[in-house]
Amino acid sequence: MRREPRNMMTKQEIQAIIQKQKAFFQSGKTKPVEARLDYLQKLKSALMEYEDSIIEASRKDIGRADVETFFTEVNGNIDELTYAIRNVQKWTKPRKVKTPLWLFPSQSRVYPEPYGTVVIISAWNFPFMQLIAPLTGAIAAGNTAILKPSPESPVSARVVETIIKGVFPPEYVAVVLGDTAVTSMLLQEEFDYIFFTGSSRVGRIVSEAAAKYLTPVTLELGGKSPAIVDTDADLDQAAKSIVWAKNYTAGQVCVTVDHVYVHTAVKQRFIKCLTHYLKQFYGDEPLASPDISCIIDERSFERAVGYLKEGRIVYGGQSDRATRRIAPTVLINIPPEARVLQEEIFAPILPVIDFADIKDVIEDLKRKPKPLALYYFSRSAAKQKKVIAETSSGGVTINDTMAHGSSVYLPFGGVGNSGMGTYHGRKTFDTFTHYKPVLRRNFLYDPPIKYPPYRGKLEGIKKFLGMLPPP
């Protein structure tokens, strides 16, 4: 895949952009709801106009199938923008809340206000969704924003830059291109909010940088998201969904199925279903399939190929170093200490682990870092309830995969090692909003009991608050 030159921006240039954005925010021009709506509508129109360029960029950067790019990078962002446009008027209104009796006579309201100047840093696998979806909430909330695309998806980064330049003045929203050194320079500056999508390792670095200025941060990370196929699952549907998720963008998706636990009673039938759909989706020569993406770089390719030696291959296993493609692969009989069971795979390699009792799977998950997603296949409502109650993960989809992450009505995010903070739909607006409490008091009555001297007043205060013991 073609790699374009990576421009380097100086520290002084970065600081100049930030200062212009802070001045623009202070001018108040980002705050009128009509202005926010206008720019959100312009951004939506631009995404629709550049649909072909977005799809072509993903094809060049990672060899992704056009349909996959359309669903995630185009349609997903259009959904976010449409939802924000429909609701931003309501979201920005102050909300009246109750006031305690002891503060009578007062009124309490919560006022949504923007943080200020934010930075949004994306990973390479979904460079449009991971920038535009957070940006939608940032603009709806009234912020200015700097976008930092990944240098590993340079063609997409250029398209993002073109789209943003055509919609926003740079003092409102700007795109900063460059390698990890540029990202490091950005993180040395003081922002009002940091939104990062990437690995847990880099997430810790971002968190440390944010701590310097006590900057609030959202970390959208990853982890080893499992699927669980129980005895009463619809094996055909489970296999179809898991094959699709595992090989979407060659498994280089933060919420893909990393590995699957399958009950021993249905293991062989499940593997048969897996191989059926692998062949149906990608043919007898999967390395030639236009629906298989490439692995992002040589280092990641070599790491993934190494996993192929850590279990018995029951399907797939082919690879092509020249194109950095790996055939969809199913592994069994994997030693517990194998790297493929310890590290996030990020490749189209599916380890299958059998279990005899769902309690054993739950206990195993409790010992491990909390995943970004969990997928459970079972017809039993009682067992579904048990798995949801006794496991912890960023999100859960029952009897399907990755679906919860595509809804504007559900918050999306991790927990523990898989991240902090959520977004999508209303939650994206909330992420970039400070909810300011305001209590307005009138002069009808000012109870003297709250003022010194306090002698003899404690019993009266407790009686007023209803805290005296019964007679």
C-alpha positions as CSV (number, residue, x, y, z in Angstrom):
1,M,0.0,0.0,0.0
2,R,1.2,3.5,-0.9
3,R,2.7,5.7,1.9
4,E,2.7,9.4,1.4
5,P,5.4,11.7,2.9
6,R,4.7,12.7,6.5
7,N,4.8,16.4,7.1
8,M,6.4,17.7,10.2
9,M,4.9,20.6,12.0
10,T,7.1,22.7,14.4
11,K,6.3,23.3,18.0
12,Q,5.8,27.0,17.3
13,E,3.3,26.3,14.5
14,I,1.3,24.0,16.8
15,Q,1.3,26.6,19.6
16,A,0.2,29.3,17.1
17,I,-2.8,27.1,16.0
18,I,-3.8,26.4,19.7
19,Q,-3.6,30.1,20.6
20,K,-5.8,31.1,17.6
21,Q,-8.3,28.5,18.6
22,K,-8.4,29.6,22.2
23,A,-8.9,33.2,21.1
24,F,-11.7,32.2,18.7
25,F,-13.4,30.2,21.5
26,Q,-13.1,33.2,23.9
27,S,-14.7,35.4,21.2
28,G,-17.9,33.4,21.8
29,K,-18.4,32.6,18.1
30,T,-18.7,28.8,18.7
31,K,-21.5,29.2,21.2
32,P,-24.6,30.2,19.4
33,V,-26.6,27.1,18.7
34,E,-27.5,28.3,15.2
35,A,-23.7,28.5,14.3
36,R,-23.2,25.0,15.7
37,L,-26.0,23.6,13.6
38,D,-24.8,25.4,10.5
39,Y,-21.3,23.8,10.7
40,L,-22.7,20.4,11.6
41,Q,-24.9,20.5,8.5
42,K,-21.9,21.7,6.4
43,L,-19.8,18.8,7.7
44,K,-22.6,16.3,6.9
45,S,-22.8,17.6,3.4
46,A,-19.1,17.4,2.9
47,L,-18.9,13.8,4.1
48,M,-21.6,12.9,1.5
49,E,-19.7,14.8,-1.2
50,Y,-16.4,13.1,-0.4
51,E,-17.9,9.6,0.0
52,D,-15.9,8.2,-3.0
53,S,-12.7,9.8,-1.7
54,I,-13.2,8.3,1.8
55,I,-13.7,4.8,0.3
56,E,-10.7,5.1,-2.0
57,A,-8.5,6.4,0.8
58,S,-9.3,3.4,3.0
59,R,-8.7,1.1,0.0
60,K,-5.2,2.6,-0.5
61,D,-4.3,2.7,3.2
62,I,-5.4,-0.7,4.3
63,G,-7.1,-2.5,1.3
64,R,-10.4,-2.4,3.1
65,A,-13.5,-3.5,1.2
66,D,-15.7,-0.6,0.0
67,V,-18.8,-1.9,1.8
68,E,-17.0,-2.0,5.2
69,T,-15.7,1.5,4.7
70,F,-19.1,2.8,3.7
71,F,-20.8,1.3,6.8
72,T,-18.3,2.5,9.3
73,E,-16.5,5.6,7.9
74,V,-19.4,7.1,5.9
75,N,-22.8,5.9,7.2
76,G,-21.7,5.8,10.8
77,N,-20.6,9.4,10.7
78,I,-23.7,10.5,8.9
79,D,-25.8,8.8,11.6
80,E,-23.9,10.7,14.3
81,L,-24.2,14.0,12.5
82,T,-27.9,13.5,11.8
83,Y,-28.7,12.6,15.4
84,A,-26.7,15.7,16.7
85,I,-28.4,18.0,14.2
86,R,-31.9,16.8,15.3
87,N,-31.1,17.1,19.0
88,V,-28.5,19.9,19.7
89,Q,-31.2,22.5,20.4
90,K,-32.6,20.3,23.2
91,W,-29.1,19.3,24.5
92,T,-27.9,22.9,24.9
93,K,-30.9,24.1,27.0
94,P,-30.4,24.6,30.7
95,R,-32.2,21.9,32.7
96,K,-34.2,22.6,35.9
97,V,-33.5,20.3,38.8
98,K,-34.9,19.9,42.3
99,T,-33.7,22.1,45.2
100,P,-33.4,20.8,48.7
101,L,-36.0,22.2,51.2
102,W,-33.2,23.7,53.4
103,L,-32.1,25.9,50.5
104,F,-35.6,27.4,50.1
105,P,-36.4,29.8,48.5
106,S,-34.1,29.0,45.6
107,Q,-34.1,27.5,42.1
108,S,-31.5,25.1,40.7
109,R,-30.5,24.6,37.0
110,V,-27.7,22.8,35.2
111,Y,-26.2,24.8,32.3
112,P,-24.3,22.9,29.6
113,E,-21.2,24.8,28.6
114,P,-18.3,23.8,26.3
115,Y,-14.8,23.0,27.7
116,G,-12.9,25.2,25.2
117,T,-10.2,23.9,22.9
118,V,-10.0,20.2,22.6
119,V,-7.7,17.8,20.7
120,I,-8.9,14.5,19.1
121,I,-6.3,11.9,18.3
122,S,-7.2,8.9,16.1
123,A,-5.8,5.5,15.4
124,W,-5.1,4.3,11.8
125,N,-7.9,1.6,11.4
126,F,-10.9,4.0,11.3
127,P,-9.4,7.4,10.7
128,F,-12.7,9.1,9.7
129,M,-15.0,7.6,12.3
130,Q,-12.5,8.1,15.1
131,L,-12.1,11.8,14.2
132,I,-15.5,12.9,12.8
133,A,-17.7,11.2,15.4
134,P,-15.9,12.9,18.4
135,L,-15.7,16.1,16.4
136,T,-19.5,16.0,15.9
137,G,-20.0,16.1,19.7
138,A,-17.2,18.7,20.2
139,I,-18.8,21.1,17.7
140,A,-22.4,20.4,19.0
141,A,-21.1,21.3,22.5
142,G,-19.5,24.5,21.3
143,N,-15.8,23.8,21.4
144,T,-12.9,24.4,19.0
145,A,-10.9,21.4,18.0
146,I,-7.6,20.1,16.7
147,L,-7.7,16.8,14.9
148,K,-4.6,14.6,14.8
149,P,-4.9,11.7,12.3
150,S,-2.6,8.7,12.5
151,P,0.5,8.8,10.3
152,E,-0.2,5.1,9.5
153,S,-3.2,6.0,7.3
154,P,-1.7,8.9,5.3
155,V,-4.1,8.9,2.4
156,S,-7.1,9.1,4.7
157,A,-5.4,11.8,6.7
158,R,-5.1,14.0,3.6
159,V,-8.8,13.5,2.8
160,V,-9.7,14.4,6.4
161,E,-7.6,17.5,6.0
162,T,-9.4,18.5,2.7
163,I,-12.8,17.9,4.2
164,I,-12.1,20.0,7.3
165,K,-10.5,22.8,5.4
166,G,-13.5,23.1,3.2
167,V,-15.9,23.4,6.2
168,F,-14.1,25.1,9.0
169,P,-11.7,28.0,9.4
170,P,-8.5,26.8,11.1
171,E,-9.2,28.9,14.2
172,Y,-12.3,26.7,14.7
173,V,-11.2,23.3,13.6
174,A,-7.7,22.4,12.3
175,V,-6.0,19.2,11.2
176,V,-2.4,18.6,12.3
177,L,-0.5,16.0,10.2
178,G,2.7,14.3,11.2
179,D,4.3,11.4,12.9
180,T,4.4,10.4,16.6
181,A,6.8,13.3,17.3
182,V,4.1,15.7,16.3
183,T,1.6,13.9,18.6
184,S,4.1,14.2,21.4
185,M,4.4,17.9,20.8
186,L,0.6,18.3,20.9
187,L,0.4,16.5,24.2
188,Q,2.9,18.9,25.7
189,E,0.5,21.7,25.3
190,E,-2.5,22.7,27.5
191,F,-5.9,21.7,26.1
192,D,-9.3,21.8,27.8
193,Y,-10.0,18.2,26.8
194,I,-8.2,15.3,25.2
195,F,-9.9,12.5,23.3
196,F,-7.7,9.6,22.3
197,T,-8.3,6.4,20.3
198,G,-5.5,3.9,20.2
199,S,-3.6,1.2,22.2
200,S,-3.6,0.8,25.9
201,R,0.2,1.4,25.9
202,V,-0.1,4.8,24.2
203,G,-3.2,5.5,26.3
204,R,-1.1,5.5,29.4
205,I,1.2,8.1,27.9
206,V,-1.7,10.3,26.9
207,S,-3.1,10.0,30.5
208,E,0.3,11.0,31.9
209,A,0.5,14.0,29.6
210,A,-3.1,15.1,30.6
211,A,-2.2,14.8,34.3
212,K,0.3,17.7,33.9
213,Y,-2.5,20.2,33.4
214,L,-5.3,18.1,35.1
215,T,-6.9,17.9,31.7
216,P,-10.0,15.7,31.4
217,V,-9.5,12.8,29.0
218,T,-11.4,10.1,27.1
219,L,-9.4,7.0,26.3
220,E,-10.9,4.6,23.7
221,L,-8.5,1.7,23.8
222,G,-8.9,-2.0,23.1
223,G,-8.3,-5.4,24.7
224,K,-9.1,-9.0,24.1
225,S,-12.8,-9.0,23.5
226,P,-14.2,-12.6,23.8
227,A,-17.2,-14.3,22.4
228,I,-18.9,-17.1,24.3
229,V,-20.9,-19.8,22.5
230,D,-23.0,-21.8,24.9
231,T,-24.7,-25.2,24.4
232,D,-28.1,-23.6,23.6
233,A,-26.7,-21.1,21.1
234,D,-27.9,-20.9,17.5
235,L,-24.6,-22.2,16.2
236,D,-25.2,-21.2,12.6
237,Q,-25.9,-17.6,13.6
238,A,-23.1,-17.5,16.1
239,A,-20.5,-18.7,13.5
240,K,-21.7,-16.4,10.8
241,S,-21.5,-13.3,13.1
242,I,-18.2,-14.3,14.6
243,V,-16.6,-14.9,11.1
244,W,-17.9,-11.6,9.9
245,A,-16.6,-9.6,13.0
246,K,-13.2,-11.4,13.2
247,N,-12.4,-10.7,9.5
248,Y,-13.8,-7.2,9.3
249,T,-10.8,-5.1,8.3
250,A,-8.7,-8.3,8.8
251,G,-9.5,-8.3,12.5
252,Q,-8.0,-4.9,13.0
253,V,-10.9,-3.5,15.0
254,C,-10.9,-2.7,18.7
255,V,-14.3,-4.4,19.2
256,T,-13.7,-7.5,17.0
257,V,-13.9,-11.0,18.5
258,D,-10.4,-11.6,19.7
259,H,-11.1,-15.3,20.7
260,V,-14.1,-17.5,21.3
261,Y,-15.0,-19.8,24.2
262,V,-17.2,-22.6,23.0
263,H,-18.9,-25.3,25.0
264,T,-17.3,-28.8,24.6
265,A,-20.7,-30.3,23.7
266,V,-21.0,-28.1,20.6
267,K,-17.4,-27.4,19.7
268,Q,-17.1,-29.7,16.7
269,R,-20.4,-28.5,15.2
270,F,-19.5,-24.9,15.8
271,I,-16.1,-25.3,14.1
272,K,-17.9,-26.9,11.1
273,C,-20.1,-23.9,10.9
274,L,-17.1,-21.5,11.2
275,T,-15.4,-23.2,8.2
276,H,-18.6,-23.2,6.2
277,Y,-18.9,-19.4,6.5
278,L,-15.2,-18.8,6.1
279,K,-15.4,-20.6,2.7
280,Q,-18.7,-19.0,1.7
281,F,-17.5,-15.4,2.5
282,Y,-13.9,-15.6,1.3
283,G,-13.7,-18.5,-1.2
284,D,-11.2,-21.3,-1.7
285,E,-8.4,-18.8,-2.2
286,P,-8.9,-16.2,0.6
287,L,-5.7,-14.3,-0.1
288,A,-7.1,-13.3,-3.4
289,S,-10.4,-12.2,-2.0
290,P,-11.1,-8.4,-2.4
291,D,-12.9,-8.5,1.0
292,I,-9.7,-9.3,3.0
293,S,-7.8,-6.2,4.2
294,C,-4.1,-6.2,4.6
295,I,-2.2,-6.0,7.9
296,I,-1.2,-2.4,8.5
297,D,2.6,-2.8,8.5
298,E,5.5,-5.3,8.4
299,R,6.0,-5.4,12.1
300,S,2.3,-6.2,12.8
301,F,2.3,-8.8,10.0
302,E,5.3,-10.6,11.4
303,R,3.8,-10.6,14.9
304,A,0.5,-12.0,13.6
305,V,2.2,-14.7,11.5
306,G,4.0,-15.8,14.6
307,Y,0.6,-16.6,16.2
308,L,-0.1,-19.2,13.5
309,K,2.5,-21.5,15.1
310,E,0.9,-21.4,18.6
311,G,-1.9,-23.9,18.0
312,R,-3.3,-26.4,15.6
313,I,-4.7,-24.8,12.4
314,V,-8.0,-26.3,11.5
315,Y,-8.7,-23.8,8.7
316,G,-6.7,-21.2,6.9
317,G,-3.1,-20.4,7.9
318,Q,-1.9,-19.0,4.6
319,S,-0.1,-15.7,4.4
320,D,1.5,-13.4,1.8
321,R,4.3,-11.1,2.9
322,A,4.3,-9.1,-0.3
323,T,0.7,-8.0,0.2
324,R,0.7,-8.3,4.1
325,R,-2.4,-10.5,3.9
326,I,-3.3,-13.4,6.2
327,A,-6.0,-15.8,5.4
328,P,-8.9,-16.1,7.9
329,T,-7.6,-18.8,10.3
330,V,-9.1,-21.0,13.1
331,L,-6.7,-22.2,15.8
332,I,-7.4,-24.9,18.5
333,N,-5.4,-26.8,21.1
334,I,-3.6,-23.6,22.2
335,P,-1.3,-23.7,25.3
336,P,-2.6,-21.3,28.0
337,E,0.7,-19.4,28.0
338,A,0.7,-18.8,24.2
339,R,1.1,-15.2,23.2
340,V,-2.0,-15.4,21.0
341,L,-4.0,-15.9,24.2
342,Q,-2.2,-13.1,26.1
343,E,-1.9,-10.3,23.5
344,E,-4.5,-8.4,21.5
345,I,-4.4,-10.3,18.2
346,F,-5.5,-7.6,15.7
347,A,-5.4,-10.1,12.8
348,P,-7.8,-12.5,11.2
349,I,-6.8,-15.4,13.5
350,L,-9.5,-16.9,15.7
351,P,-8.4,-19.0,18.8
352,V,-11.1,-21.4,19.9
353,I,-11.1,-22.4,23.5
354,D,-13.5,-25.1,24.8
355,F,-15.2,-25.0,28.2
356,A,-17.5,-27.3,30.2
357,D,-19.3,-24.9,32.4
358,I,-20.1,-21.2,31.9
359,K,-19.0,-20.6,35.5
360,D,-15.4,-21.5,34.4
361,V,-15.5,-18.8,31.6
362,I,-16.8,-16.2,34.0
363,E,-14.1,-16.9,36.5
364,D,-11.5,-16.8,33.7
365,L,-12.7,-13.4,32.6
366,K,-12.6,-12.1,36.1
367,R,-8.9,-12.8,36.3
368,K,-8.1,-11.0,33.1
369,P,-8.1,-7.3,32.2
370,K,-11.6,-6.0,31.4
371,P,-12.3,-6.2,27.7
372,L,-13.8,-3.5,25.5
373,A,-16.6,-5.8,24.4
374,L,-18.1,-9.2,25.2
375,Y,-20.3,-11.3,23.0
376,Y,-22.6,-14.0,24.4
377,F,-24.6,-16.5,22.3
378,S,-27.4,-18.3,24.1
379,R,-31.1,-18.6,23.9
380,S,-31.5,-18.6,27.7
381,A,-32.6,-15.3,29.2
382,A,-31.4,-16.5,32.6
383,K,-27.9,-17.3,31.4
384,Q,-27.8,-14.0,29.5
385,K,-28.7,-12.2,32.7
386,K,-26.0,-14.1,34.6
387,V,-23.2,-13.3,32.1
388,I,-24.2,-9.6,32.0
389,A,-24.3,-9.4,35.8
390,E,-21.1,-11.4,36.6
391,T,-18.7,-10.0,34.0
392,S,-17.4,-6.5,33.4
393,S,-16.6,-5.1,29.9
394,G,-17.0,-1.8,28.0
395,G,-20.1,-3.1,26.3
396,V,-22.1,-6.3,25.5
397,T,-23.9,-7.7,22.5
398,I,-26.1,-10.8,23.0
399,N,-26.4,-13.2,20.0
400,D,-24.5,-10.9,17.6
401,T,-21.1,-9.1,17.4
402,M,-20.0,-5.5,17.3
403,A,-23.7,-4.3,17.1
404,H,-23.8,-2.3,20.3
405,G,-20.9,-0.1,19.0
406,S,-22.9,1.0,16.0
407,S,-25.9,2.6,17.8
408,V,-26.2,6.3,18.5
409,Y,-28.5,5.4,21.3
410,L,-26.0,3.5,23.3
411,P,-22.8,4.8,25.0
412,F,-19.6,3.3,23.6
413,G,-16.4,3.0,25.6
414,G,-14.1,0.9,27.7
415,V,-13.6,0.1,31.3
416,G,-10.3,-0.4,33.2
417,N,-7.5,-1.4,30.7
418,S,-9.9,-1.0,27.8
419,G,-10.4,2.7,28.3
420,M,-12.3,5.4,30.2
421,G,-15.2,7.6,29.1
422,T,-17.9,7.0,26.5
423,Y,-19.2,8.6,23.3
424,H,-21.7,8.1,20.4
425,G,-25.0,10.0,20.2
426,R,-25.9,12.2,23.2
427,K,-22.8,10.8,25.1
428,T,-20.5,12.5,22.6
429,F,-22.1,15.8,23.4
430,D,-21.8,15.0,27.1
431,T,-18.2,14.1,26.8
432,F,-17.2,17.6,25.5
433,T,-19.6,19.5,27.8
434,H,-19.1,20.8,31.4
435,Y,-22.5,20.7,33.2
436,K,-22.4,23.9,35.3
437,P,-24.7,23.9,38.4
438,V,-26.3,27.2,39.0
439,L,-28.4,28.0,42.1
440,R,-30.4,31.2,42.0
441,R,-31.7,32.5,45.4
442,N,-34.4,35.1,45.9
443,F,-34.9,37.5,48.8
444,L,-38.3,36.2,50.1
445,Y,-36.8,34.6,53.1
446,D,-33.4,34.1,54.7
447,P,-33.5,31.7,57.6
448,P,-31.6,33.2,60.6
449,I,-31.0,29.7,62.0
450,K,-28.1,29.2,59.6
451,Y,-26.1,32.2,60.9
452,P,-23.9,32.5,64.1
453,P,-24.2,32.6,67.0
454,Y,-25.2,28.9,66.9
455,R,-25.9,28.3,70.6
456,G,-29.2,26.6,71.1
457,K,-29.8,26.2,67.4
458,L,-28.7,22.6,66.7
459,E,-31.9,21.0,67.9
460,G,-33.9,23.4,65.7
461,I,-31.7,22.6,62.7
462,K,-32.2,18.9,63.2
463,K,-35.9,19.3,63.6
464,F,-36.1,21.4,60.4
465,L,-34.1,18.7,58.5
466,G,-36.2,15.9,59.9
467,M,-33.2,14.3,61.7
468,L,-34.5,14.1,65.3
469,P,-35.1,10.6,66.6
470,P,-38.7,9.6,67.1
471,P,-40.1,10.3,70.6
